Amino acid sequence: MRRWPLLAALAFGAVFFLWIAGPGVVSPTSVDWTMKSDWRIHFLGWHIFRGEPWAWPPGRLVGYYHAPTGTSIGYTDSLPLVAFVLKPLSGALPMPFQYLGLWLLACFALQGYFGARLAQLWTTSPAAQFFTGAVFVLTPTLLNRAPHPALCAHWTLLWALLLSFRYRPGDALPYRSMLALGLVIGLVHPYLAVMVLAVLTAFVARALLARNRDGRLQSRMEPVLALLMTAGITAAGWWASGMFLVSGESMARTGLGYFSMNLLAPVTPSGWSSWMPDIAVGAGGQTFEGLQYFGAGLLLLVVLAAVLALTLRRRAPGLGVGPLLVICLALALYALSPRVTFADRVVLDYSSPVLDRVAIFGVTGRFFWPAAYALLALAARTMLTRLPAPIATALLVIVIGVQILDLRPAYAERYALAHSKAFHEWPGAPRSPVWTAALPHYDHLVLFPPLQCGPAPVLFELPAYLAGLHGLTVNVGEVARSNEGDRARYCDQLERDLAAGRVDDRSMYLVHPANEARLRAAAPALVCGTIDDIRTCVTVSSYQAWRDAAPFN
């Protein structure tokens, strides 16, 4: 196996990302850009997690969101796979330190690598292998997920497809690769984990069908055992990430039917295309979570492959894709949600409160990804196996050129954004020296009330950043899921503490103006002032320790 096409495809993915995003994004000490979009949730979860003692399960995040249950880095989508590796090294890392940019860079690079690995199954041409890898890098759905780094790990789907396509009847099952993939995806994101396990289920079904003629029970059970072990290690990753800290109806995700895929999604540009007209959609969430636009180049690839399959009857190596097609079809149907739309028309709606209550994976539009990548892989396979290598390579170059020309508006928009001065600035960054002087004297930052309980004195980014910087806990944050009962009990207790004037010397209180008078009347032994336009109160006794360093009023 030649390695240079793989390395070249890997480099293409990395260079493409660096061109779009700029080198500043991958600098570990550059954090201001992470205070935007969902990045702020992912970074701040890690930012506090790195300074906490290990808890049980390991991904538990005690000092963020609210006590005593807190949350987990799984529910801040802080990439447990990376966080677990770096936490023991936290003392040697700069403060602050972010790895989101490097992860995104790795995802684009690995997308090219695994795309080229797939091509090596079907052609010996190094050029064709490289350009196939480049094709997978240029899928719009990958770039579209950049605001959510964990969901950029599309290369795990390509890895699963590689294991499936590489298998031949009589081969030993790739236990180690399956287990490695299961571990990785269990520590990345549950949505992708379900998709990967679905693709591996199709692979195991194919292996079972191939072994059907073997009368030995051991031979027939081996694929099932491999899948169960992989699913088990994935579930272990979820447990370690703290995913099982939330249960019951709190796991349900709102938006079922809103964050869905449209029946016309593969040809609906939603502003990404130079040539294709925009098509109205049936729900606002379909333009992002349901975006499945292939791009004109990849649509051309699929059309060319279909023509080749119909006109050139040359027999290609069998892949036994039946189980994979069934699984991908099932996932694609789930992607449509109970509210099925064609353009802006609802063609079928079987929504119900019962479905809403059990919709753990309520952002259904994402579940078309396995079908999309399987279709692209099969299209590439058709071209590479039915045409001479020079012709196939030339057509891949044309496909890439058409794709880039079609997606110019999307590339230009994201390039301009990522290279702008405003993108690398955080207007809400701490300015006052009082924070640095005062916070080392406290253990807790307490908002009265935090966002999850009512109108807050400040959004969560600044308090969470300060808490991580100085090793404090903070009672605010954003999380993907939380126990509603715990949240309600915490808010009730906080209100009772406010009414009773229960304050302590180890807490700094950030107070909503509407609550300050009540708090000071209930707890007269407080001194209050303004720090960065935030009304802040501390006990008189704790204030004495730092008042001369940075007085406030």
N, C-alpha and C positions, 0 to 999 in steps of 0.2 A: 504494500500500500504506500503510494507516494504521499509524503507529508506536505510538500510545499503548496499544493492546491488548497489543502485544509488551512494552512497557516495564512495563505493569501486571502482566503474567504474570511477568516477570523479578523485579519487586519482590515479588510474592506468594511466589515461591520463596525469596527472600532473607529476607523477614520470617518465613516459616514456620521456616526453619532457625534464625534468631536467637531465635525464641520457644522452640524446643526446647532449643537448646544454650546460649543466653545470650551476651551480648556479650563476656564475658571470653575466650571461646574464640578469637575472631578477633583479639585483641590480639597483635601480633607478638612482644612481649616476655614474654608469658605462656606459659611452657614447662612448668610443673609438671604440668599436665594431660596433656601429651604423653608423660609417663613411664608410661603405662598402655597396655594392649592392644598392638596392633601399631603404634600411633602412635610408641612409643619407638624402634622400629627405623627408621621413616621419618625421624623428626626427627634422630636421632643420626647417620644416614648423611650428611645434609646438614650437620649441625653440624661434622663433621670435614672433609667435602669442601670447605666454603667456605674453609678455611684452607690447603688444600694447593695446591701449584703444579699447573698444568694438566698432565695426562698424556696418554697415547695408548692407547686412544681417549679422548676427552674425559671420559667418565663414569667412568674408572678411579679407584678409591679405594684408594690404596696403603697409607695409614697406618691401616687399620681391618681387623679380623678377624685376619689374619696376613700376615707378610712371607715372601717377596718378592712373591707374587702379589696379595695383598690381595683386593679384591672390586670392586664397582662400585655406583654409585648406582641402577643398574637393578635390582640384586639386593637393595638395601635399600628398594626401592619409594619412593625419595625424590623422585619426580616430576621427572625430568630436564628436562621442559619448563620448569619454574619454576627449578630449580637452575642450569641453564645461563645463564638470564637474570640471576639474582641474584649468581652467583659473582663476576663482575667488579666488582660494587658492594659486595662484602662489607666492604671497609674503611670504607664510609660507613654500614653497617647497625649497629644495636645488637648487643651480644653479651651474652646469646644472642638469637637471632632465629628465629622459626618462622613458616612460611607455611601450615601444614596447615589451620588454622581458616579462613583466607581462601579457600583452595582449596575447602574444603567449602561455604562460603557461595556461591562462584561456581558450583559444580556444581548446587546447588539452584536458583539464579537462572537458569542457562542451561537447566535442565530445563523451567522454565516458559516461557522464551523460545522454545525450539524446539518445544514443544508447541503454543504459539500460532501459530508459523509454519506448522506442519502444518495447523492449522485454517483458516488463510487460503487454503489451496488449495481449500477446499470451501464456505466461507461468507464473505459480506461483512459479517456481523454482528459488530461489535466486541465485544459482550458475549459472544457464543458463542465467539469466538476466545480471549478472556481466560479463560473458565471451562474451556475445553479445556486450556489451558496449566496451570491449577490442577489438573486431573485428573491430569496426568502427574507433577506434583510430589508428589502424595499416594500414589504407588505404594509399597507397603511395602518392596519390594526395594531402593529407593533409600535410604531411611532405615536399613535393615538393614546397608548397606555403610559407614555412617559410621566404624566402626573401621578401615576400610581406604580412606583418601581417594582413592588412585589409581583404585580400582574404583568410586568414586562418579561417574565421568565418563560416566554413562548418556546424557547429552546428546549424546555423540558418536554413539550409536546412532540417536537421533532425527534428528541431522544427516544421517546416511547414508540414513535412511528419507525424509527431506525431498528429498534429491537424486533418489531413485528415484521418488517419487510425483509430483514436479514435472515430470518429463520427459514430453514428448509426442513421438510420431513426427514427425520432421522438425526437431526442435529440435537446436541445436548442443550437443555434450556439454559439461558444466560442468567443463572441465579444471582451471581454477584452484581451484574449490571442492573437487574430488576430491583434488588434490595437497595443498591446505592441510589437509584432513581427514586424509590419510595421514601428513603430517608431524606433526600434533598427536598423533594416536593412537600413532604410533611412539615418541613421547617421553613417553607416559603409562603404558600397561600392555599387555603382550603379550596377555593374555586378551581384553581389549576390542579390541585391534588385530585379532585373528583374527576376532572377531564382526563388526566394522565392514567388514573386507575381504570377508567372506562376503556381507554385505548388498549391498556394491558389486558383487560378482560377479553377484548376481541382477539388479542394475540393468543391468549390461553385457550379460548374457544377453538381457534384455528389449530393449535397444537393438539388439542383433544380430538378434533376431527381427523387429524393426520394419524393419530395413534389408535383410532377406533378399531382397526383390524388386529391390533396387538391384544391378545387374550390376557396378558398379565395385568392384574389389578394395579401393581406397583407402577407400571408404565403409564396407565391411564390416570392415576392419582397424582403423579409428579407435577403436571402443569397446575392442577388445582392447589397443591401444596405451595408451589412457587407464588401463586397469586395471593393466597392467604397470608403467607409470610410478608409479602410486599405490602399488602393492606395493613397488616399488623404493625409494621415498622412506620408506616405513614401515620397511623392512629397514635403511635407512641410519640411521633413528632408533634402532633396536635396537642397531646397531653402535656408534653414538655413545654410547649409554647403557651400553655394556659388556656387553651380553647375550651376546656371542659369546666372552667370556672363559671360559665354562664350556661343555664339550662332552661328547659321548658319553653313557654311562649316568648320569653325574652330573646330566644335565638331567631325568631321570625324576623324577616327583613321587609320593611315597608317598600312599596313601589312595585309590587307584582303587577305586571301588565304595562307599567310606565317605562321601566328600564328593559324593554324587550327588543327583539329583532323584528324588523319588517320583512314581509315576504320578498320585497324588492331590494333588500339591504345590499346584496352583492353589487348592484348597479346603481345604488343611491349614493351620490358623492358627498352630500351634506357639506358642501363648500370646499371639498378637497380637489376637485378636478378642474382642469383648464378647458376641457372639451365636453364632458358629459353634463347634460342639464340637471339641475337640482330637481329632486322629486319630493313632493310633500310627504310627510310621514304622519303616522297616526298617534304619536306621543312624543313629547319633548325629549324624553330620555333616549329615544332611538337615534338621535344624532351623535351621541357619545358612547354610552354603554352598549347601544345596539348597532354602532357603526361596524359594518362588515364590507365596506366598499373594497373591491379588489384592486382598483386602478386599471386604466386602459391597457397597460402592458400585460398585467396578469390575466385580464379578461382575454386578451389576444392569445396568450399562452394556452388557456383552457380551450378556446375555439380551435386553435391549430391542432391541439392534441385530439380533440373530438373528430376533426376532419381526418387526421392520420389514422385514428382507430377505425374509422368507417371505410377508408379507401385502401389503406395498406394492411392487408390481412396477415402480414408476417407475424408468426407466433412469437410472443415475448415470454421470458421466464415467468412462470406462474407465481402469483403472490398469495392466492387464496384469500382475496379481499372480502369475501362475503360477510364474515362476522364483523369486520371493521366497518363496512358500509351500513350494516344494521345498527351498530352502536352509534355511528356518526349521524344517521338519520334520526335515531331516538333523541340524541342530544340537540340536534337542529330543531326538532319539534318542540322540545322543552324551551329552546331559545325564543320561540314565538310567543310563549306565555299563554295563559288561558284566554287572553284577549288578542286574537289573531288579526293583524292588519295587513291590508294590501294598499300601498301608498297611504293616503289619509282616510281610507275607509276600513271600518271594522267588518270583517267577513264572518267572524265567529267569536262568541264571547260566552265562556262558561265560568267566569269569575264567581267566587263565592267567599264569604267570610271564613269558611272552613279552610279553604286553600290559603288564604292570607295568614291564618294562624300557624300553618305548618311550613310556610315558605322560608326555610332556612337559607336557601340560595335564591333569593328573590330577584336579584339582578340577572334575569334569565338571558338577556341578549348576548352575554359572553359565551354561552355554551355552543355557539356555532363555530368557535375556533377550531376544534378538532376536525370538523367536516371541511372547513376551509383549507387547513393544512394538508389533510389527506387528499383533497381534490388537487391541490397544487403539486403535491408529491407524485400523484398518479399521472398528472399532465406532463410533468418533467420526465417521468419514467417512460411514458409513451413516446415522447420526442427523442429521448436518448437511445431507446432500444430499436426504434423503427426507421431512424435516419442515419446516414453516415455521420461520423463525428464532426467533420468540418461544417456540414450543413446545419446540424443541430446546434453547434456552437454559434454559428452566424445568426440563427434565428433567436437564440437566447440573448445575444447582443442587441438585436432589434427590439426584443421584448423589454429589455432593461432601458433602452433609449426611449421607447414609447412611455414606459412607466414614469421615468424621470420628467419627461416633458409634460405629461398629464398632471403630475402632482406638484408642479412648480408653485402654484399658489400656497399650498400647505407648507412646502419647504420654506418659501420666502417668509411667510408669516411667522413660523417658528424660529427661523434664523434671526429675524429682526427682533423678536421678543427676547431670545436668549442672549443676544449680543447688545441689548440696550443697557444703558446705565441703570435705569430704574429696576431692571430685573435683579441686579446684584446689590440692591439697597433694601434695607428693612426700616421703613419709617418708624415703626413701633419699638425700635431697639432701646434699651435702657440708656438714659442720658445723665441722670443725676448721680453725683458721687455718693449720695446718701445710701444708695443700695449697697455699695461696696463696704462702706463703713459700718452699716447696721446689720446686715444679714448674717455675718459670721457669729453674731450673738444670739441667733435664734435657730430653732429646729423645724419650725413649721411656718408656711405661708397659708393663711386662712382667708378666703374670700367670704364676705358676708353680703349677699349669698353668692355661691358659685353659679356658673351658667346652668348646670343641671337642676338647680333649685329655683331659679328666678332671674330677674334682672340683675346682672353682675356689674360691679364697679369697673371692670376691665375685661377684655377678652382673655382667653386662656394662654395665648402665646407668651406674653411677657412674664407673667408669674411662673409658668412652667420653665421657661428659659432661666430665670433667676434661681429657681429652686434647684435645677440641675447644676448650675454654675457654682452654687454655694453649698450643695449637699443637704438641702431642705426637702421636706415633703410639701406637697401642694394639693389642695382639695378641689382642683378644677382640671379639666382636660376634655378632649374629644376621643371617643372610642367607637369602634364598629358595633359592638354589642355591650349591653350591661344588664345586670339583674334589676328589673324594675322595682321589685320589692326592697332590695337593698338601697336603691337610690331614694325611694320614698322615705324609708326609715331614717336614712342619713339626713335628708332635708328637714324632716320633722325634729330630729335631735338638735340640729344646728339652730333651728328657730327657737327651740326651748332654751338653748344656751344663750342665744341673743337676748331673749326676754328676761332670763334670770341674771344676766350680767356675768356669766361664767367665762372668765378670760384667764390666761396663764402667761407667765413670764417668758416662756420659750416660744411664743407665737407672735408673729406680726400679722395684723389684721388689715386687709384691704377692704374698705367699707363702701358700699353704695351710698351716695348722699342721702337717699331716702331713709336709710337705717342708722345713720350716724347719731342723730339726736337720741334715738331710742337706746342705742348701745351705750352712749356716754351717760345717760340718765341711770341705766341699770348698773353700769360699772364706772363709777366716778374716778377710780384710780387709773385713769387712762390719759395719755397725752396723744394728741392727734395733729397731723400736719399733712402737707401735700408733697408727694414725690412723683415727678413726671405726670402731673395733673391727676394723680390718683389719691383719694383721701385714704390716709393710712393711720392706724392707731396701734400703740404699744403700751404696755404697763409702765407706770411711772418708774418703778424700780428697775426694770430692764433698760429703760431709756438712759439711766445714769451711766451705764457702761460705755456709751458711745456718743453722748450728747456733745461733748467738746470737739469730737472729730468731725461731725457733720450735723449741726443742729438743723431742725426743720420745724416749720410752724404752719 
